Each structure stands twice: as C-alpha cells, then as structure tokens.
Amino acid sequence: MAERIPFQSEGEQLESFLDELQKEQQIKEIAGWETGFPNLSRALDGIRPGLYLLIGPPACGKTSFAKQLLDQVARQNAVPGVFFSFAECKKELRIKTLARLSGIENREIRRGSVYLLHWYGMPKAQHTDLERLPPGWDKLKKSAEEAKSWLDLIYLIECDRDIDLRRIEDQIREVESIKGMDRVMVVIDDCQRLGNIEQKLTDRVVLLVDELQRAAVSLQIPILAVCPDLREDRSSVPQIWSDRAPSADVILVMEIDLERTKKLIEPNQALTLHIIKNRGGERGKLAFEFVPAFSKFTEVAPA
C-alpha cells in the first residue's frame, strides 16, 4: 500500500518555503529558463513547468522554431531536451540544426560530404576560426564538434501512429533517469496526431490540450505542443485560440507578416508571434525573421 503523505497547512510549510527562497542566492532577471530569444524570455518570464501551445499556418517554420527553441534552452540552461516528431525524421531535424549552426544551406547539407568538399574546394583545414571557414565540410564538422556538449542533452524521437501520451510520458521519465535530472524541456511536434483520428480536428486538439496540460503538471516540466492553425475563417483574430484551448498555460500564435515579408529576399519570411495567453507574464506580440535555407529564426525590433 502506498505510503500516506500527511497533510500540512500553509502555516506549517511556511518556514521551509522561506528557507528554500533564502537558499536561492542568484539574482535572476527572469524566473524560468532562458529561451535564447531575449524578448521572448522577458515576455514569458522564462520557460517554466506547464503547457505551451504553438500554433501557426503551414510552411511558416513552426518545426524549425520549436527545434531552435529546444536547442537554445538546452544549451543556455544545461537541461535535457526531448523532441517528439510525427512528421519529420531524425535526419531532417539534424540537418536543420546543422544548417542553423554552420551557416550552410539545408539543401547543400543534404547533398553530402562529397558535394561540399568538391563544390567549395580543398583544403580548408588550415582555418581554425569557425566564422572564417568557408562553407563546406570542414565548417560543418567544426560546428557539430562545438555543439557536441549540449547536443548530448538532446533526444530526438520519431513517433509512429500507435504512440500515445502514456508512452510519451514513459520516454520522458526514461530520459530523466538517464540524465539524472527531474526537469526536461519537451517538444511534441504535430501534436494533433496524438488524438483520436475519428474526432473532428478542432475537438481533438481541445481534448488533447487538456491531457497535455495534466501531463506537464504531473511531470512538473514544460511541454511545447506544436499544431497547425485550424481556423476555418482566416480573417478571425489569433486571440480566438484563448477560448479554444483554455487549459494551456501559454498560447503562442505565429502569423506571417505580409508587409514586412515584401521587404525581404524570397523565400525569407517576416513573422509575428502573438502571445495571446500567458499565466506567468506578459501578453503582446514579438517580431521575428525566418530564413528557411538555414532553418533559423532571429528576433527583430518591431516595425
């Protein structure tokens, strides 16, 4: 029989809580983990346990943004990250990461080492500064080697059609056990595929958000769930998602800014990230630019 945990009043637990706060000597600008995007970190007050819902139209870079965010959280906070993917294989996700880190386009990395060595010439090994290396195999390898320490914290898991939330929770606990840490950052890309496929997509997502929020609370971790924008009326405002997914702790809606995009070189995109719900900080909107060739997002000043 499970051990019974005695009830304690807030007054009884007050002294131990104050001791806990007193031990936190570090002065923090934000309460949670750094995101690697300064404006986003301040707006969210950092990444903390709870459910983060990222929504956006097709081909706006949701997967690239989620992977970059996970990488930056792991790198800057030395915490493990787990990326569950329903749509993209591990190879494509790794190519996105290497393109972003090395400055070599996705399509060129896909062509392989022989192409990179031949196209950019040999030898290049005399260069030691990553920024001075010409785009090529040496630069790709050096970028990967420099990222090895924090890439050791990242786990990519390809999801089959039979996976369910219970199996996902089990795999999260397994990573926690391997790393000896009880806090990880989790991304579930195309999360709508977890639900019952016989249900209407909008209904499926609402139920799934409830389940994912309970999982985030139970595991005491941040979960970023990524799903497509399901609005039938494209003229409706992003804030409608606050009513459609009330259980989420944070709701981020990504939209392409057509006017700013016109000023960029194709196929680069200007995007607005609407923070329409945020239990831990500010609401508002942030400006980003997305370069698909490098799968890279950059924060920019609002126009």
C-alpha positions in Angstrom: 0.0 0.0 0.0 1.3 3.4 -0.9 2.7 5.5 2.0 0.2 8.1 3.2 1.5 11.7 2.9 0.5 13.8 6.0 -1.5 16.9 5.3 0.3 20.2 6.3 -1.2 23.6 6.4 0.3 26.6 4.6 1.4 27.9 8.1 3.2 24.7 8.8 5.1 24.7 5.5 5.8 28.5 5.5 9.2 28.3 7.3 10.6 25.6 5.0 9.4 27.6 1.9 11.2 30.7 3.2 14.3 28.7 3.7 14.1 27.5 0.2 13.8 31.0 -1.1 16.7 32.2 1.0 19.0 29.5 -0.5 18.4 30.9 -4.0 21.3 33.4 -3.9 21.4 34.1 -7.6 19.8 37.3 -8.8 17.5 36.4 -11.7 16.2 38.6 -14.4 13.5 36.0 -15.2 12.0 33.2 -13.1 12.3 30.4 -15.7 14.8 29.1 -18.2 16.3 31.4 -20.8 14.9 30.8 -24.3 17.8 32.2 -26.3 15.4 34.9 -27.6 15.8 37.8 -25.1 12.5 39.5 -25.8 10.6 36.2 -25.6 12.4 35.3 -22.4 11.3 38.5 -20.8 7.8 38.3 -22.1 7.3 34.7 -20.8 9.3 35.3 -17.6 11.4 32.3 -18.9 10.3 28.8 -19.6 8.7 27.1 -16.6 6.7 23.9 -16.0 3.4 24.0 -17.8 1.9 23.6 -21.3 3.0 25.9 -24.1 0.9 25.8 -27.2 2.5 26.9 -30.5 0.1 27.4 -33.4 0.7 28.6 -37.0 -0.2 28.1 -40.6 1.5 25.6 -42.8 5.1 26.3 -44.0 5.7 29.2 -41.6 8.6 27.4 -39.8 6.8 26.0 -36.7 9.0 22.9 -36.6 12.2 25.0 -37.1 11.2 27.4 -34.4 10.4 24.6 -32.0 13.7 22.8 -32.6 15.7 26.0 -32.3 14.0 26.9 -29.1 14.6 23.5 -27.6 18.3 23.6 -28.6 18.7 27.1 -27.1 17.0 26.1 -23.9 19.3 23.0 -23.5 22.4 25.0 -24.4 21.8 28.0 -22.2 20.4 26.2 -19.2 22.2 22.9 -19.3 18.9 20.9 -19.1 17.9 17.9 -21.2 15.5 18.3 -24.2 13.3 15.8 -25.9 11.8 16.4 -29.3 8.9 14.1 -30.4 8.3 14.2 -34.1 5.3 12.8 -36.0 6.2 14.4 -39.4 9.9 14.8 -39.8 12.6 12.1 -39.5 15.7 12.5 -37.3 17.9 13.1 -40.3 15.9 16.2 -41.4 15.8 17.6 -37.9 19.6 17.1 -37.6 20.1 18.9 -41.0 18.0 21.8 -39.7 20.2 22.1 -36.6 23.5 21.8 -38.6 22.3 24.4 -41.2 21.5 26.9 -38.4 24.8 26.3 -36.6 27.1 26.2 -39.6 25.5 28.7 -42.0 25.4 26.1 -44.7 22.1 25.7 -46.5 19.9 22.7 -45.8 19.9 21.6 -49.5 23.7 21.6 -49.6 24.0 19.5 -46.5 21.5 17.0 -48.0 23.9 16.6 -50.9 26.5 15.1 -48.6 30.2 15.5 -47.8 31.5 14.8 -51.3 29.4 17.6 -52.7 30.6 20.0 -50.0 34.2 19.1 -50.5 34.1 19.3 -54.2 32.0 22.4 -54.6 33.9 24.6 -52.1 37.4 23.2 -52.9 40.2 21.8 -50.8 42.0 22.1 -48.5 40.3 24.2 -45.8 41.7 22.6 -42.7 44.2 25.4 -42.0 41.4 27.6 -40.7 40.6 27.4 -37.0 38.1 30.2 -36.5 34.6 28.9 -37.4 33.5 32.3 -38.7 36.4 32.4 -41.1 35.9 28.9 -42.5 34.3 28.9 -46.0 31.0 27.0 -46.2 32.0 23.4 -46.6 32.5 20.0 -45.0 35.2 21.3 -42.6 32.9 24.1 -41.3 30.0 21.6 -40.9 32.1 19.2 -38.9 33.6 22.0 -36.7 30.1 23.4 -36.0 29.0 19.9 -35.0 32.0 19.4 -32.7 31.5 22.7 -31.0 27.8 21.8 -30.3 28.6 18.3 -29.1 28.5 19.2 -25.4 24.9 20.5 -25.4 23.7 18.1 -28.2 24.4 15.4 -25.6 21.4 16.8 -23.8 19.1 16.5 -26.8 17.0 13.4 -27.7 15.0 13.0 -31.0 12.2 10.5 -31.0 10.3 9.6 -34.2 6.7 8.8 -33.3 4.7 6.1 -35.1 0.9 6.1 -35.5 0.4 3.9 -32.4 2.2 6.1 -29.9 0.0 7.6 -27.2 0.6 10.0 -24.3 1.3 7.3 -21.8 4.2 6.1 -23.9 5.5 9.6 -24.4 5.4 10.1 -20.6 7.3 6.9 -20.1 10.0 8.0 -22.6 10.3 11.4 -20.8 10.9 9.6 -17.5 13.5 7.4 -19.1 15.4 10.5 -20.3 15.1 11.9 -16.8 16.6 8.7 -15.4 19.4 8.6 -18.0 20.4 12.2 -17.3 19.8 12.0 -13.5 17.6 15.2 -13.7 13.9 15.6 -12.9 13.4 18.6 -15.2 13.5 18.4 -19.0 12.1 20.5 -21.9 9.8 18.6 -24.2 8.5 19.4 -27.7 5.7 17.5 -29.3 5.6 18.5 -33.0 2.3 17.9 -34.9 0.7 17.1 -31.5 -2.8 16.8 -33.1 -1.7 13.3 -34.3 -1.8 12.1 -30.7 -5.6 12.4 -30.5 -8.4 10.2 -31.8 -8.3 10.4 -35.6 -12.1 9.8 -35.7 -12.8 13.1 -34.0 -13.1 16.4 -35.7 -9.6 18.0 -35.7 -10.7 21.0 -33.6 -12.4 18.8 -31.0 -9.4 16.5 -30.9 -7.0 19.4 -30.2 -9.1 20.7 -27.3 -9.2 17.4 -25.6 -5.5 16.8 -26.3 -4.6 20.2 -24.8 -6.3 19.1 -21.5 -4.4 15.9 -21.4 -1.0 17.5 -22.2 -1.6 20.2 -19.5 -2.2 17.5 -16.9 0.9 15.7 -18.0 3.0 18.9 -17.7 1.7 19.4 -14.2 2.2 15.7 -13.2 5.8 15.6 -14.5 6.5 19.2 -13.4 8.1 20.0 -16.8 7.5 22.5 -19.7 5.9 20.9 -22.7 5.7 22.8 -26.0 3.0 21.3 -28.2 3.0 22.4 -31.8 -0.1 22.2 -34.0 -1.4 23.8 -37.3 -3.7 26.7 -37.2 -7.1 25.2 -37.6 -9.1 28.4 -38.1 -11.6 28.0 -40.9 -12.1 31.7 -41.1 -8.7 33.1 -41.8 -9.9 36.6 -41.1 -10.6 35.7 -37.4 -8.1 37.1 -34.9 -5.4 34.9 -33.2 -7.0 35.6 -29.8 -9.8 33.1 -30.7 -7.3 30.4 -29.6 -7.6 31.6 -26.0 -11.2 30.3 -26.0 -10.4 27.1 -28.0 -7.6 25.9 -25.7 -8.4 27.2 -22.3 -6.2 24.6 -20.5 -2.9 25.8 -22.0 -0.7 27.9 -19.7 0.8 29.8 -22.6 -0.6 30.2 -26.2 1.7 31.4 -29.0 0.2 32.1 -32.4 2.5 32.6 -35.3 1.4 34.7 -38.3 3.2 35.7 -41.5 3.6 39.5 -41.7 3.0 40.1 -45.4 4.1 43.7 -45.4 7.4 43.1 -43.7 7.9 39.9 -45.8 7.8 42.0 -49.0 10.9 43.8 -47.9 12.9 40.5 -47.5 14.6 38.4 -50.1 12.5 35.4 -51.1 11.8 32.9 -49.6 12.7 34.5 -46.3 9.7 35.4 -44.1 8.8 38.0 -41.5 6.6 36.7 -38.8 4.7 37.9 -35.8 4.5 35.8 -32.7 1.3 36.7 -30.8 1.4 35.8 -27.1 -2.3 35.6 -26.6 -2.3 33.8 -23.2 0.4 33.8 -20.6 -0.2 32.9 -17.0 3.3 33.7 -16.0 4.0 37.0 -17.7 3.1 39.5 -20.4 0.8 39.3 -23.4 1.6 41.0 -26.7 3.5 40.3 -29.9 7.1 39.8 -31.0 8.7 40.2 -34.4 10.9 37.5 -36.0 12.5 36.8 -39.3 12.8 33.3 -40.6 15.4 32.1 -43.1 14.2 28.7 -44.4 17.6 27.9 -46.1 19.2 27.8 -42.6 16.1 26.9 -40.6 16.9 29.9 -38.5 14.7 32.4 -36.6 16.0 35.8 -35.4 14.3 38.3 -33.1 14.0 41.7 -34.7 12.8 45.1 -33.5 9.1 45.6 -34.3 8.5 47.8 -37.4 
